[in-house]
Amino acid sequence: MAALAREPFVGELAEFPLAIRAQGPARLALATSTLDDLLAITAPGLAALECIAARGQDTTAPALALWREFHAARTALMALAFAGRQQG
């Protein structure tokens, strides 16, 4: 919907579940809460995008805006999981 290529699920994205658990219970709890918040903002956004698409309208701009919000939150989550490690 945002006209972006599919991102491969490799590297740190794939390692995230084990990495966040290794950071201890406090960070795991914070990550879980952040994921709940992320779901709360993306679910209605995706529903709105589906409505836009159903009307035959272009979803690119609003989908890209939602993707940017998601990506910023994901970057923060990755920082929690890989603290002290350079991301790449």
N, C-alpha and C positions, 0 to 999 in steps of 0.2 A: 504493500500500500504506500510505502514511502519511496518506492523505486530505488531501493538499495539492494545490493547483492546479499545473498544469504551469508551469514558469518559462520565460519567453521567452528565446531564445538571441540576445540583442542586446546592444549596448553593450560594456562591458568583458568580459563573458563571451565574446563573439564576437571581440573584439580581442586576447584573451589570447595566442594563439600568436605573433602578430607582436610584441606588446609584450614578452613574456619574451625573445624572441630579441634584441630591441633593447637589453636590459639587459646583454648580454655573456655570454661563455661560462661564467663562474663561477655566475651566477644561473640560467642555463639548466640547468646540471648539477644545481644544488640543486633546481630545480623538477622536473626529470626524476626525481631520487631521491625527492622528496616524492610525486610521482604514483605511483611504484612502490609506496611505502609505503601510499598511499591505496588502491590496488588490492588490496594484501595484506589490508587490514582490511575493505574493502567486499565483496569476492568471497565470503568465507565468510558474512558477514552477510546478503547477498542470497540465498545458498543456504539459509540457515536460514529466512529469510522465505518462500521458496518452499515449504519443508516445512510451515511453519505454515499457509500458505494451502491447501496440499493436504489438510491435515487438517480444513479448514473452520473454522479458528480465526481470530479477529480479529488482523490484522497491524498495526493502527494504532499502538499504543504502541511495539512494538519497531522498526517502520519509522521512526517519528518519532525515536527515539533514534539509530538509524543515520544518519538524515538530519542530525541535529544534529552528529554527529561529522564527517560528510562536509563540512558547511557550514563548520565551524570550520577544517578543513584547507584548504578552497577559499579562505576568506578570507585565510589566510596566503599561499597561492600568488598571489592577486591582489595582495597587498601587495608581493610580490617583483617582479611585473611592472609595477606602476604606482607604484613608489616615488617619492615627491615629488609625487604627483598625488592630489588628494582624490578618494575613491571616491564614486560616486553612481549 
